[in-house]
Amino acid sequence: MTMEVQRKKDESERNGASTEQIMSQIRTSPGMFAAHELDTIQDAQFIEYLKELMEKYHCAPGQLIIRTCLSKPFVYQILKGKRLPGRDMILRICLAMRADTEETQRLLTLAGKGVLYPKVRRDAAILCCLEAKKSLDYTNLFLREHGEKELL
């Protein structure tokens, strides 16, 4: 079995693996785990949760592309785990789906990005829009009106 085939098999098994099983792999061979598995954990959880939110909000990939104005290849690379979007892109996706604040914060956390912090003016403005279930377009307009950088 080639190394790539084994890695994909391990990744597939790990996505369904319990926390204890993953911890056992780390204890058994921390160096091997770090070299071959570490980078896929966060991405897998992020993608899984993103797809869960898309299903919850009835947002197909095509709708997400239209609502976020992101390119088709970029969105599909995200959904396949080939790219991890930046913080503003994640916020655009959440606003486009009309995800709530807790879901947005969790998606940011799973991506390893900073959560929205209400003591930061721009973050507070975005939180206001999330709480009010405003659209991405409205949020960008709101940010611009308050002298903050838009989610472009």
Helices and strands as residue ranges (DSSP letters): H 3-15, H 19-28, H 30-36, H 38-56, H 61-68, H 72-79, H 87-97, H 101-110, H 121-131, H 136-145
